[in-house]
């Protein structure tokens, strides 16, 4: 998922350089949403791993 975020971020930067502001804004929004989804899933998996280690110890 982080790879998709980086892909849309690069698309947004390239589109912004060429003047396609609508496409750049859309790609940047998608990249931002995917980044936050990735961040939330990362935190959830981190908490689950820590709880699993505590319960076995």
N, CA, C and O atoms as CSV, one atom per row, in Angstrom:
chain,resi,resn,atom,element,x,y,z
A,1,UNK,N,N,0.820,-1.187,0.000
A,1,UNK,CA,C,0.000,0.000,0.000
A,1,UNK,C,C,0.865,1.253,0.000
A,1,UNK,O,O,0.506,2.268,-0.596
A,2,UNK,N,N,1.990,1.172,0.662
A,2,UNK,CA,C,2.890,2.320,0.659
A,2,UNK,C,C,3.436,2.562,-0.749
A,2,UNK,O,O,3.698,3.703,-1.131
A,3,UNK,N,N,3.604,1.493,-1.512
A,3,UNK,CA,C,4.050,1.632,-2.899
A,3,UNK,C,C,3.043,2.398,-3.745
A,3,UNK,O,O,3.421,3.221,-4.579
A,4,UNK,N,N,1.754,2.122,-3.527
A,4,UNK,CA,C,0.709,2.855,-4.260
A,4,UNK,C,C,0.717,4.324,-3.863
A,4,UNK,O,O,0.513,5.198,-4.705
A,5,UNK,N,N,0.953,4.597,-2.587
A,5,UNK,CA,C,1.009,5.979,-2.127
A,5,UNK,C,C,2.131,6.725,-2.830
A,5,UNK,O,O,1.943,7.846,-3.305
A,6,UNK,N,N,3.286,6.104,-2.894
A,6,UNK,CA,C,4.419,6.739,-3.568
A,6,UNK,C,C,4.155,6.915,-5.059
A,6,UNK,O,O,4.563,7.915,-5.650
A,7,UNK,N,N,3.472,5.940,-5.669
A,7,UNK,CA,C,3.147,6.044,-7.087
A,7,UNK,C,C,2.248,7.243,-7.352
A,7,UNK,O,O,2.505,8.019,-8.273
A,8,UNK,N,N,1.193,7.402,-6.552
A,8,UNK,CA,C,0.288,8.533,-6.755
A,8,UNK,C,C,0.956,9.855,-6.413
A,8,UNK,O,O,0.637,10.879,-7.016
A,9,UNK,N,N,1.881,9.849,-5.454
A,9,UNK,CA,C,2.615,11.061,-5.138
A,9,UNK,C,C,3.485,11.486,-6.318
A,9,UNK,O,O,3.544,12.669,-6.654
A,10,UNK,N,N,4.149,10.537,-6.939
A,10,UNK,CA,C,4.982,10.843,-8.107
A,10,UNK,C,C,4.125,11.327,-9.272
A,10,UNK,O,O,4.509,12.259,-9.980
A,11,UNK,N,N,2.960,10.696,-9.477
A,11,UNK,CA,C,2.045,11.141,-10.527
A,11,UNK,C,C,1.606,12.580,-10.271
A,11,UNK,O,O,1.542,13.386,-11.199
A,12,UNK,N,N,1.302,12.905,-9.003
A,12,UNK,CA,C,0.879,14.262,-8.657
A,12,UNK,C,C,1.984,15.279,-8.928
A,12,UNK,O,O,1.720,16.370,-9.434
A,13,UNK,N,N,3.211,14.920,-8.593
A,13,UNK,CA,C,4.330,15.842,-8.814
A,13,UNK,C,C,4.557,16.065,-10.305
A,13,UNK,O,O,4.736,17.201,-10.745
A,14,UNK,N,N,4.551,14.990,-11.080
A,14,UNK,CA,C,4.769,15.110,-12.527
A,14,UNK,C,C,3.642,15.895,-13.185
A,14,UNK,O,O,3.887,16.749,-14.037
A,15,UNK,N,N,2.391,15.602,-12.782
A,15,UNK,CA,C,1.256,16.324,-13.355
A,15,UNK,C,C,1.314,17.803,-12.987
A,15,UNK,O,O,0.972,18.660,-13.801
A,16,UNK,N,N,1.743,18.103,-11.768
A,16,UNK,CA,C,1.874,19.499,-11.360
A,16,UNK,C,C,2.950,20.232,-12.147
A,16,UNK,O,O,2.797,21.411,-12.466
A,17,UNK,N,N,4.037,19.536,-12.460
A,17,UNK,CA,C,5.104,20.163,-13.248
A,17,UNK,C,C,4.650,20.493,-14.664
A,17,UNK,O,O,5.068,21.494,-15.245
A,18,UNK,N,N,3.782,19.633,-15.215
A,18,UNK,CA,C,3.311,19.862,-16.574
A,18,UNK,C,C,2.072,20.750,-16.638
A,18,UNK,O,O,1.583,21.049,-17.727
A,19,UNK,N,N,1.561,21.174,-15.486
A,19,UNK,CA,C,0.449,22.107,-15.461
A,19,UNK,C,C,-0.926,21.467,-15.407
A,19,UNK,O,O,-1.926,22.171,-15.545
A,20,UNK,N,N,-1.009,20.190,-15.216
A,20,UNK,CA,C,-2.309,19.533,-15.105
A,20,UNK,C,C,-2.733,19.570,-13.635
A,20,UNK,O,O,-2.597,18.583,-12.913
A,21,UNK,N,N,-3.242,20.710,-13.211
A,21,UNK,CA,C,-3.528,20.906,-11.795
A,21,UNK,C,C,-4.667,20.025,-11.298
A,21,UNK,O,O,-4.626,19.583,-10.150
A,22,UNK,N,N,-5.669,19.758,-12.105
A,22,UNK,CA,C,-6.777,18.902,-11.677
A,22,UNK,C,C,-6.314,17.482,-11.420
A,22,UNK,O,O,-6.690,16.866,-10.423
A,23,UNK,N,N,-5.500,16.969,-12.321
A,23,UNK,CA,C,-4.966,15.609,-12.162
A,23,UNK,C,C,-4.007,15.569,-10.979
A,23,UNK,O,O,-3.995,14.602,-10.217
A,24,UNK,N,N,-3.208,16.613,-10.826
A,24,UNK,CA,C,-2.259,16.655,-9.713
A,24,UNK,C,C,-2.992,16.678,-8.377
A,24,UNK,O,O,-2.589,15.995,-7.435
A,25,UNK,N,N,-4.053,17.451,-8.291
A,25,UNK,CA,C,-4.810,17.525,-7.038
A,25,UNK,C,C,-5.474,16.193,-6.732
A,25,UNK,O,O,-5.487,15.753,-5.582
A,26,UNK,N,N,-6.018,15.556,-7.743
A,26,UNK,CA,C,-6.651,14.251,-7.538
A,26,UNK,C,C,-5.659,13.199,-7.107
A,26,UNK,O,O,-5.932,12.432,-6.184
A,27,UNK,N,N,-4.523,13.148,-7.750
A,27,UNK,CA,C,-3.495,12.167,-7.401
A,27,UNK,C,C,-2.930,12.444,-6.008
A,27,UNK,O,O,-2.636,11.511,-5.260
A,28,UNK,N,N,-2.780,13.708,-5.663
A,28,UNK,CA,C,-2.269,14.042,-4.335
A,28,UNK,C,C,-3.271,13.643,-3.252
A,28,UNK,O,O,-2.882,13.175,-2.181
A,29,UNK,N,N,-4.546,13.827,-3.531
A,29,UNK,CA,C,-5.576,13.426,-2.568
A,29,UNK,C,C,-5.575,11.918,-2.380
A,29,UNK,O,O,-5.656,11.433,-1.251
A,30,UNK,N,N,-5.483,11.181,-3.464
A,30,UNK,CA,C,-5.432,9.719,-3.376
A,30,UNK,C,C,-4.190,9.279,-2.600
A,30,UNK,O,O,-4.266,8.379,-1.764
A,31,UNK,N,N,-3.062,9.902,-2.871
A,31,UNK,CA,C,-1.829,9.562,-2.164
A,31,UNK,C,C,-1.965,9.840,-0.672
A,31,UNK,O,O,-1.496,9.056,0.152
A,32,UNK,N,N,-2.603,10.950,-0.322
A,32,UNK,CA,C,-2.777,11.297,1.084
A,32,UNK,C,C,-3.686,10.293,1.793
A,32,UNK,O,O,-3.386,9.865,2.908
A,33,UNK,N,N,-4.778,9.922,1.163
A,33,UNK,CA,C,-5.700,8.956,1.751
A,33,UNK,C,C,-5.018,7.604,1.931
A,33,UNK,O,O,-5.127,6.987,2.991
A,34,UNK,N,N,-4.320,7.145,0.903
A,34,UNK,CA,C,-3.632,5.862,1.003
A,34,UNK,C,C,-2.553,5.887,2.078
A,34,UNK,O,O,-2.345,4.888,2.767
A,35,UNK,N,N,-1.869,7.007,2.227
A,35,UNK,CA,C,-0.842,7.114,3.262
A,35,UNK,C,C,-1.454,6.967,4.647
A,35,UNK,O,O,-0.916,6.251,5.492
A,36,UNK,N,N,-2.579,7.642,4.887
A,36,UNK,CA,C,-3.205,7.553,6.202
A,36,UNK,C,C,-3.771,6.161,6.458
A,36,UNK,O,O,-3.716,5.679,7.590
A,37,UNK,N,N,-4.307,5.512,5.445
A,37,UNK,CA,C,-4.767,4.130,5.606
A,37,UNK,C,C,-3.583,3.234,5.952
A,37,UNK,O,O,-3.683,2.396,6.848
A,38,UNK,N,N,-2.473,3.401,5.254
A,38,UNK,CA,C,-1.267,2.634,5.550
A,38,UNK,C,C,-0.803,2.881,6.981
A,38,UNK,O,O,-0.435,1.944,7.691
A,39,UNK,N,N,-0.820,4.133,7.398
A,39,UNK,CA,C,-0.374,4.486,8.740
A,39,UNK,C,C,-1.261,3.845,9.801
A,39,UNK,O,O,-0.753,3.324,10.794
A,40,UNK,N,N,-2.560,3.875,9.611
A,40,UNK,CA,C,-3.490,3.274,10.562
A,40,UNK,C,C,-3.279,1.761,10.628
A,40,UNK,O,O,-3.237,1.187,11.717
A,41,UNK,N,N,-3.146,1.117,9.470
A,41,UNK,CA,C,-2.926,-0.329,9.457
A,41,UNK,C,C,-1.592,-0.702,10.100
A,41,UNK,O,O,-1.485,-1.736,10.759
A,42,UNK,N,N,-0.587,0.133,9.910
A,42,UNK,CA,C,0.717,-0.116,10.531
A,42,UNK,C,C,0.617,-0.053,12.048
A,42,UNK,O,O,1.152,-0.917,12.743
A,43,UNK,N,N,-0.062,0.960,12.562
A,43,UNK,CA,C,-0.202,1.105,14.007
A,43,UNK,C,C,-1.001,-0.060,14.583
A,43,UNK,O,O,-0.651,-0.585,15.640
A,44,UNK,N,N,-2.068,-0.468,13.901
A,44,UNK,CA,C,-2.866,-1.597,14.365
A,44,UNK,C,C,-2.028,-2.869,14.415
A,44,UNK,O,O,-2.091,-3.612,15.395
A,45,UNK,N,N,-1.252,-3.125,13.379
A,45,UNK,CA,C,-0.425,-4.334,13.369
A,45,UNK,C,C,0.677,-4.262,14.433
A,45,UNK,O,O,1.030,-5.281,15.026
A,46,UNK,N,N,1.211,-3.083,14.672
A,46,UNK,CA,C,2.225,-2.918,15.708
A,46,UNK,C,C,1.646,-3.208,17.089
A,46,UNK,O,O,2.275,-3.896,17.892
A,47,UNK,N,N,0.462,-2.692,17.368
A,47,UNK,CA,C,-0.189,-2.943,18.657
A,47,UNK,C,C,-0.512,-4.424,18.813
A,47,UNK,O,O,-0.330,-4.988,19.892
A,48,UNK,N,N,-0.989,-5.054,17.749
A,48,UNK,CA,C,-1.299,-6.489,17.818
A,48,UNK,C,C,-0.047,-7.313,18.097
A,48,UNK,O,O,-0.099,-8.272,18.866
A,49,UNK,N,N,1.057,-6.957,17.493
A,49,UNK,CA,C,2.310,-7.679,17.735
A,49,UNK,C,C,2.766,-7.509,19.182
A,49,UNK,O,O,3.204,-8.472,19.813
A,50,UNK,N,N,2.666,-6.302,19.702
A,50,UNK,CA,C,3.078,-6.063,21.081
A,50,UNK,C,C,2.182,-6.809,22.063
A,50,UNK,O,O,2.668,-7.330,23.067
A,51,UNK,N,N,0.892,-6.867,21.790
A,51,UNK,CA,C,-0.033,-7.574,22.670
A,51,UNK,C,C,0.194,-9.086,22.591
A,51,UNK,O,O,0.056,-9.782,23.597
A,52,UNK,N,N,0.539,-9.597,21.412
A,52,UNK,CA,C,0.809,-11.011,21.262
A,52,UNK,C,C,2.074,-11.411,22.022
A,52,UNK,O,O,2.133,-12.495,22.604
A,53,UNK,N,N,3.066,-10.554,22.018
A,53,UNK,CA,C,4.309,-10.839,22.751
A,53,UNK,C,C,4.078,-10.806,24.252
A,53,UNK,O,O,4.655,-11.616,24.977
A,54,UNK,N,N,3.237,-9.876,24.743
A,54,UNK,CA,C,2.965,-9.803,26.171
A,54,UNK,C,C,2.186,-11.018,26.656
A,54,UNK,O,O,2.428,-11.514,27.757
A,55,UNK,N,N,1.248,-11.502,25.838
A,55,UNK,CA,C,0.422,-12.623,26.277
A,55,UNK,C,C,1.213,-13.934,26.313
A,55,UNK,O,O,0.866,-14.827,27.085
A,56,UNK,N,N,2.257,-14.073,25.507
A,56,UNK,CA,C,3.056,-15.295,25.508
A,56,UNK,C,C,4.165,-15.257,26.560
A,56,UNK,O,O,4.680,-16.301,26.959
A,57,UNK,N,N,4.529,-14.067,27.004
A,57,UNK,CA,C,5.630,-13.934,27.974
A,57,UNK,C,C,5.172,-14.095,29.398
A,57,UNK,O,O,5.983,-14.009,30.320
